[in-house]
Amino acid sequence: FPEDSLSFLGALAAPLVEVTYKAGAVITVVGDNSESMLVVLVGTVMAISKKDNSCLGQLNAGAVIGEATGLGISDWSFATVRAATEVRILAIPQEALAKASDMDSKGSTGKVLQRIMESRKEQVELGLPMSALPIYADKNDAGVQAIALQADRCQLKKDAHFNPWPEDHPAGPHFWCLVKGRAVLEIDVGGGRSPVQVMPIFPGYMLIETLAADYGIRVRALSNVEGYRVRLFDFRAVTETVRSAQAWLPRFEMFEGDTRKQLIYRAEAAMGVASSLEVHRNDEDIRRYRQRRNAAVDRAHQKAAVRFSVPEHLQDHLFKSGLNAAAHEPE
């Protein structure tokens, strides 16, 4: 938090409650009313399928459950969440967060929260980011709007970078959707050398962050860029519980599979280029040998030129002698 957020933190800390759940205990139930945002302090939680109780995704210490509830733009749980291990959860009531935000309305934290709430409302209205993907998802679809409610907007200025999160991030796997602007995927090879380009990307592109992180790929904005990060935990919970999402989910899965194959193909090619640019332990010796060899070849050419050169006063005589000899040759 910024330094000027002491009043916000003081107002927020007073009503907070820490709760401990044993492994297997149910923390939230999909569709139930919710009044608090939950922060996982210790342990691991998982989203459970209502169909077969299978695991839809996991969150570790540092992750947040029900962020939209905390922001005051939703009052129901999006997933059934169970403790995978013994966990400690910090509950932040919606009312407490709103009151703390009001007390710090002129501070940087209050302004940030206000911007986030306004952004989420706009995302829901436009159905972003799912409506921007080539999967023909209606912006008014309940599943599209539920995902929009939980997606994080990422705005980049020209030449700024976006770094994908790995699979072991506390919030689990994510994907990122480019909605506005132009960008390029690249690999930073270090050593002061130019990054290796993987491929250019345009609005409607979806980056599978865990795969990109495995290859060391990052996004560089070629213009002002607007993108959205979606947590796979939230995506799976929504598509599991919102019936209307089944209309576009098969198209999303096909699109995701094609995008994954393309990224692997382009990343492997870029990795080959990147490996060829890596500094080898014998590079300096090879460079010195090449310099000595080139110098030796130059000296040899100079000696040959001196050895076989003809004095200028004999050049005209030899030329005329050559002409006479050619004229007397029998046809």
N, C-alpha and C positions, 0 to 999 in steps of 0.2 A: 504494500500500500504506500502511497505518497506520504511525504512528511506532514502535509496539512490535513491528514485523515484521522488525527487523534480523536477529534470529537465524534466522528463517525464510528470508530472502533469502540470508543467508550460507551456510546449509546447501544451499539450492537451486542457487546459482550455481556451486558447485564442479564438478559433473559435467555441466554443460550443454555441448552441442556445436552449433556452427554449421556448416551445410552449404550449399554453393552448387550450384544446378542450372541447367544451360543450358536455353534455350527448347526445348520439346518433350520434355524428359526426364520420365519417369514417377516420381512421388514416392511414391504409395501405390497399391495394387491392391485392389479390393473383395474382401472375404472373406479376405484374408491376415492372418496374425497381426500385431498391432501392440503395441508396448510403450512408445510415446512419444506425447506430445501435441506437435503442431508449431505453431509461431508464425511467420507470414509476416512477415519483417522488411523485405524489399525485393522489389518486383515483384508479379506477378499470377499466380495459379494458377487452373485450371479443372477442374471435374468432367467426366468423359468417359463418354458412354453406351457400354455394352458391346455394344449392338446395331449402331450405325452410327458410333461415334466422334464423335457430335455433342456440342456443349458443353451441359451441363445447368445450369451456373452458374459464376460467377467470384468469387474472393476476392482482396482487395488487402492491402497492407501493414497490419498490425495485426490481421488476422483469425487465428482459431485453427482448426486441423484436428485432429479426434480428441480433443476435450475429455473425452469419456466415458472414453477410454483413460487419459488423464492422471489422472483421478479414481479409477481402479482399479475401474470398474464395467463395463468392456468390454475385450476383448483382441483385437478384430478391426477391420479397416478397413471403413467404411461406403460408401466411394466410391473409384473410380479417379481419382486426381488427377494432373494433368500441369502442368508449368510452361508458362504462356502466354508469359512473358518470362523472361529470366534472373532467378532469384529466390534470395534468401538465406533459409534456414529455420533457426530455432532449435529443436532437438529437446529436449524436457523428458521424461526417462524417468519412467515410472510409479513406479518404485522410489524415484527421487530426490524426487519430489513427496510420496510417502508418508512418507519419512524426515524431510523438512523439516517436514511437517505434525505428525509425532509430536514433534519437538523443540520445536515452537511450540504444543503442544496446549492450553496455558493462555493463549496470546496470541490476539488478535482474528482474525488470519489463519487460524490453525488451526481456530478455532471456525467461521469462515465456510465453510471447505472442508468441514468435517464436516456443516454444515447443508445445503450443496449436495448432498453425496453422499446424505444421508438423503432429501432432497427428490426427487432423481432416482429413487431406488429406489421411493419411494411413487408417483411418476408412472407408472413402468413397471407397477406392480401394478394401478393404476387405468386405465391406458391413456390418460392425459390428455396433451394436450388433445383428441385426435381423437375419443375416445369421447364427449365432451361436445357435439360438433357434431351437427346433425340429418342425419347421413349414414349412420346405422345401421352404424357401424364397431365391431366387436367389440373389447373391451378386451384380449382374449387374442390378437388377431391379431399376427403377428410384425412386420408393417409398422407397425402402431399403436404397438407397444412400442418399436420402433427409433426412431420419431419422438419418443416420450415421453422416451427416454433422452437426447435432445439438446436438448429444449425448455427454455427458461429460465422459471422461475416468477416472476411479478411480482405482489407483494402491495401493495395501496394502502389507506391509511386514508381515511375519509370526507373529501371535499373535496381530496384529493391528486390530482395530475395525472400522466398517462402521455403522453409525447410520442413519436409514431411516428418511425421512422427513415426518411430519404429513400433513394432508390435508389442513390445514390453512397456509401452507408455502406461502410466497408471490408469488412464481412461480407455485403454485398449486400442484396437485397430480403428483407423479412420479412412475416409476418402474425401477428396477435395474437388470441387466443381468450379470451373472457370465460367463466369457468367458474362463479364464485360472485359474488353481489352485484348491485347496480344501478349504472349509470353513465350518463353523457350525453356525446355528442360535441358539441363546441363550437368556435367560432372566436374567438380573442382579437383584438378590434379595437383594443386599446390606447387611449391617451388617457384612462385612468381610467374608461372606459365599460364597461358590463356585457358579457360575452361573448355572442355570438350562438349560440343553440342550433341544432344541426343535427338531432339526433334522440336520443331515449332508447334505451339498449341494455340487453339482459338476457342471462342465461346462455344459451349456445349461439350467441352472435353472434361473427362473425369479422370483424376489421378488417384491411383490406389496407393495410399501413402506408405503402407508397410512394404510393398514391393519396391517403391521408389527409394525408401530409406535403405533397403538391403543393398541397392546398387550405388548408394551415395549420391542420388540424383536430387537436385534442387530446382526450384522454379525461379527464373529471372524475368521480371516484368519488362517488356519492350515498350509499354505505354502504361498509363494509369490502368490498374487492374482491379476488378471486383470478383472475389471468389468466396466460396462457402465450404466450411469444414463440417462434415457430418460424422458423428460417432457411430460406428457399426453397431454398438450395443443398443443405441436408440433406434436405429434403422430397423434392426431385426425385431425389436419389441413392437414397433408400430406395424410393420408388415405382417406380424403374427396376429395382431389383435384387431386391426382395422380391416374389415371385410372388403371394402372398396379398393384397397391397395392390390388385391389379387388381379385386378384388371390390367395393371401395367407392370406388375412384378416380373412376369416371364420375359418381357421386353427388356427390363432393366438387367436381369441376369444374363441375357444374351449379349447385351451391350457391354456389361462388365467383363464377360469372358473374352470378347473381341479386343477390348481395351487392354486387358492383361496380356494377351498374346502379342499384341503390337508393341507394348512397352518392353516386354522381355526381349523381343527381336531387336528393337532399336537400342536397348540398353546393352545387350551383349556386343553389338557392333561398336558402340561407343567405348565400352570397356576395353575392346581390342585396341582401339586407337589410343586410349589412355595408357595402357600398359606399354605401348611402343614409345610413349613419351617419358616414361619413368627413367630416372637416372640409374645407370648400371654402374657397378663398382669399378668396371674396367673402362668406362667411357673416357676418362682423362688419358689413360695410356693409349687408347685407340686414337684419340685426337692428336696426341704427340707423334705417334707413329705415322699418321696421315700427313702431318706437317713435314716430318723428316723425309718421307717418301716423295712428296711433291717437290721439296727443295732439291732432292737428288735428281729427279727427272728434269727439272729446270736446268741444273748444272750440266747434265748430259747433253741436253739440246744446245746449250751455249757452246760447249766444246765441239760438238759436231758441226755447228755453224762456222766456227773459226777454222776447223780443219779443212772443210770443203769449200771455203770461200775463194773467189777468184779476184785478183787485183783489178781495179777499174780500168787501167791502161791496156789490159789484155782482153777485156770483155768484148770490145768492138771488133778486134781482130778475130776472135773465136767465132763471133756471130757471122762475120763475112765468110770465113772458112767453111762454116756449116752450110751456108747458102750455096757456095761453089760446089761443095761435095754433093749436095742434093741435086744440083743442075746437071752434073755429069753422071749420075747414076743411070744405068740402062733401064729402059721402061719394060 
